Amino acid sequence: MIKNKTVFVLGAGASKPYGYPTGEELFKEVLRLEKHPGFLNFLNKAFPSHEVIALSGIRRTETKKKKTQHEFEKFIDELANSGLVSVDSFIEKRQTHSAFCKFAIAYLLLEREWHNPSNTALIENSDWYRYLFSKLLNGKSFEETLENNVSFITFNYDVSFDSFFTRALVHQYPNCDRGKYFSKNPIIHMHGNIRTSEFIKINELVDFTNVECAQKVLEFSKNINFYFESASTEAIALARKELSEAHNVFFLGFGFLPDNMDKLKVNWVNDLDGKHTNPLLTKYYGTAFGLEEAEAMKVLEDNKVPYNHNYPRGDSRRAKLELVDCDCLSLIKQNVTLLK
């Protein structure tokens, strides 16, 4: 049971243990789709050329396919030679490729979902979904679970986290009101998601052996909003409200991109809108997996994170945002005493 208001902010690294790619991995995987026969079949089915060609039969169909693939190859060539490592950063500058890019992302994420529908951790000793869920429920009745005071802000397009929690909830409490639980402990998707349903049934998975499902992938892709596109005004307002009331905030697998931080408007100094006299009451923790010390310092500087001078230089607790070189599960375990 977590009664002190706790907010978890999720980035791509938070889904990594469950088979989903990080931002840089997604970039590389999108590039490889140019040579992926299964993807190209889905692409041609989802994006038929509307150009009228004075040919007939099979020849006309093949010409349409070539036109679609040529346009996709152009997108891949420009992405590969952009000098960037982020798909989102590239599309911000070349928005004419947005539809192809969203389709590629949806294809890759939905394929992961198809291969791992139960969201089993694929990396040993990394299953933070299950660990956190055990802290939230801990064998209590459903009514008691409503006393939890947590929320989740995610910048991810996948719904692996939503799906895991919902599945675990309904299997422990078959007749529970899921809507009631998530209205009190919300999962806020800042930039849309590939599905609107948080509970994925097996028969709702995209069958990647059936090219007729290409249209379904296309429809799901339209739910994606890149970070430079308009995020939901409602989502932004709710995320800021949750953060303003938090006692503890955990950034898990989060990259601290300036655009995303600007949407959150973290109030490092005047916590809780002045409701508390102690300016250091709200505690912030974040994973910095694989970051060099200089890179972690740059995150703090770029986001104007204040320092607590009660701690000496070199102590990670000195900054208001405590960054730790570890994975999501380790960070939660290190601070498990706060989850109460």
Secondary structure as UniProt FT lines:
FT   STRAND          6..10
FT   HELIX           12..14
FT   HELIX           16..18
FT   HELIX           23..32
FT   HELIX           33..35
FT   HELIX           37..46
FT   HELIX           57..80
FT   HELIX           87..93
FT   HELIX           95..97
FT   HELIX           98..115
FT   TURN            117..118
FT   TURN            124..125
FT   HELIX           128..137
FT   TURN            138..139
FT   HELIX           142..145
FT   TURN            146..147
FT   STRAND          150..154
FT   HELIX           160..172
FT   TURN            174..175
FT   HELIX           178..184
FT   STRAND          187..189
FT   TURN            190..191
FT   HELIX           202..204
FT   TURN            208..209
FT   HELIX           211..213
FT   HELIX           214..221
FT   TURN            222..223
FT   TURN            227..228
FT   HELIX           233..244
FT   STRAND          248..252
FT   HELIX           258..264
FT   HELIX           271..274
FT   TURN            279..280
FT   STRAND          283..287
FT   TURN            289..290
FT   HELIX           293..302
FT   TURN            303..304
FT   TURN            309..310
FT   TURN            313..314
FT   HELIX           316..318
FT   STRAND          321..324
FT   HELIX           328..334
FT   HELIX           336..338
//
